[in-house]
Amino acid sequence: MRSPAAELVAGTMGAILLTASAARADSLSCNGRIVSQGDTLYQVRSLCGEPDDAQHRIETRTVRHRVRVACARDQNPSGQCDTTVERSTDVVVDEWTYDFGRQRFIRFLTFIDGRLARVQTGGYGTRDDR
């Protein structure tokens, strides 16, 4: 049976390991350096080199905001009502693929407006090792 202190240490270590693995989920090691969320296209290219595949597109996204507007007092005694306003905006999406060879996993990077937003892992690569 473990003491309460040992339980606390074990729980803390588990939380640290979970946090560390979550932090690595959206990062990538290239040439001994880490690229992670928020890095620019330029930063990633300078550390990892040219991607094996690159796709570029523009998406239109709609964002909804709740705002207060004036309204008749018979609708609301304060004279203020909530309404939803929609605004469409274009975002630039770049998707890069890195195949680092048969000994490493393929990595898929998604950039939104030039900043790294997501790193996903695929199966083992197919190229001769870099």
C-alpha positions as CSV (number, residue, x, y, z in Angstrom):
1,M,0.0,0.0,0.0
2,R,1.4,3.4,-1.0
3,S,1.4,6.4,1.3
4,P,-0.5,9.5,0.4
5,A,2.8,11.2,-0.5
6,A,3.7,8.4,-2.9
7,E,0.2,8.6,-4.5
8,L,0.7,12.4,-5.0
9,V,4.1,11.9,-6.6
10,A,2.7,9.1,-8.9
11,G,-0.2,11.3,-9.9
12,T,2.0,14.3,-10.5
13,M,4.4,12.3,-12.6
14,G,1.5,10.9,-14.7
15,A,0.2,14.4,-15.3
16,I,3.6,15.6,-16.4
17,L,4.0,12.7,-18.8
18,L,0.5,13.3,-20.3
19,T,1.3,17.0,-20.6
20,A,4.7,16.3,-22.3
21,S,3.1,13.9,-24.8
22,A,0.3,16.3,-25.6
23,A,2.9,19.1,-26.1
24,R,4.8,16.9,-28.6
25,A,1.6,15.9,-30.5
26,D,1.5,19.3,-32.3
27,S,5.3,19.6,-32.8
28,L,7.9,18.1,-35.1
29,S,11.6,17.5,-34.7
30,C,13.7,18.5,-37.7
31,N,17.5,18.3,-37.7
32,G,17.5,18.3,-33.9
33,R,15.2,21.4,-33.7
34,I,11.6,21.5,-32.7
35,V,8.9,23.3,-34.8
36,S,5.5,23.7,-33.1
37,Q,2.2,25.5,-33.3
38,G,2.5,29.2,-34.2
39,D,5.7,28.8,-36.2
40,T,5.7,30.4,-39.6
41,L,6.0,28.7,-43.0
42,Y,9.5,30.3,-43.3
43,Q,10.6,28.9,-39.9
44,V,9.4,25.4,-40.7
45,R,11.0,25.4,-44.2
46,S,14.3,26.7,-42.8
47,L,14.4,23.9,-40.2
48,C,12.8,21.0,-42.1
49,G,13.6,21.8,-45.7
50,E,11.2,21.7,-48.6
51,P,8.1,19.5,-48.0
52,D,7.6,16.4,-50.1
53,D,4.2,17.7,-51.0
54,A,2.5,21.1,-50.6
55,Q,-1.1,22.0,-51.2
56,H,-2.4,25.6,-51.0
57,R,-6.0,26.8,-50.9
58,I,-8.3,29.6,-49.6
59,E,-11.3,28.8,-47.5
60,T,-14.2,31.1,-46.6
61,R,-15.2,30.7,-43.0
62,T,-18.2,32.2,-41.3
63,V,-17.8,33.4,-37.7
64,R,-20.9,34.2,-35.6
65,H,-20.7,36.8,-32.8
66,R,-23.3,37.7,-30.2
67,V,-23.7,41.5,-29.9
68,R,-26.0,43.9,-28.0
69,V,-28.2,46.1,-30.0
70,A,-30.9,48.7,-29.1
71,C,-34.4,47.4,-29.1
72,A,-37.9,48.5,-28.1
73,R,-38.5,48.7,-24.3
74,D,-41.6,46.5,-24.7
75,Q,-39.2,43.7,-25.8
76,N,-36.7,44.3,-23.0
77,P,-37.0,46.8,-20.2
78,S,-33.3,47.7,-20.4
79,G,-33.7,48.7,-24.1
80,Q,-30.8,46.3,-25.0
81,C,-31.3,43.0,-26.8
82,D,-28.8,40.3,-28.0
83,T,-28.5,39.3,-31.6
84,T,-26.2,37.2,-33.7
85,V,-24.0,38.8,-36.4
86,E,-22.3,36.6,-39.0
87,R,-19.1,37.6,-40.8
88,S,-17.3,35.7,-43.5
89,T,-13.6,35.8,-43.9
90,D,-11.1,34.2,-46.1
91,V,-8.2,32.2,-44.6
92,V,-5.2,30.7,-46.4
93,V,-4.7,27.0,-45.7
94,D,-1.4,25.3,-46.6
95,E,-0.9,21.6,-46.1
96,W,2.6,20.2,-46.2
97,T,3.7,16.5,-46.1
98,Y,7.1,15.3,-44.9
99,D,8.2,11.8,-45.7
100,F,11.4,11.3,-43.6
101,G,12.0,7.8,-44.8
102,R,11.1,4.2,-43.8
103,Q,12.4,4.5,-40.2
104,R,10.1,7.5,-39.3
105,F,6.5,8.4,-39.6
106,I,5.1,10.7,-42.3
107,R,4.1,14.0,-40.9
108,F,1.2,16.2,-42.1
109,L,1.4,19.9,-41.3
110,T,-1.5,22.3,-41.6
111,F,-0.8,26.1,-41.7
112,I,-3.6,28.7,-41.3
113,D,-2.7,32.1,-42.6
114,G,1.0,31.2,-42.6
115,R,1.2,29.8,-39.1
116,L,1.5,26.2,-38.1
117,A,-1.8,25.1,-36.6
118,R,-1.6,21.3,-36.5
119,V,0.8,18.4,-36.9
120,Q,-0.6,15.0,-37.6
121,T,1.3,11.7,-37.8
122,G,0.7,9.1,-40.6
123,G,2.2,5.7,-41.2
124,Y,5.9,4.9,-41.8
125,G,7.4,6.7,-44.7
126,T,8.2,5.1,-48.1
127,R,11.2,7.1,-49.2
128,D,14.8,6.0,-48.8
129,D,15.9,7.4,-45.5
130,R,17.1,11.0,-45.5
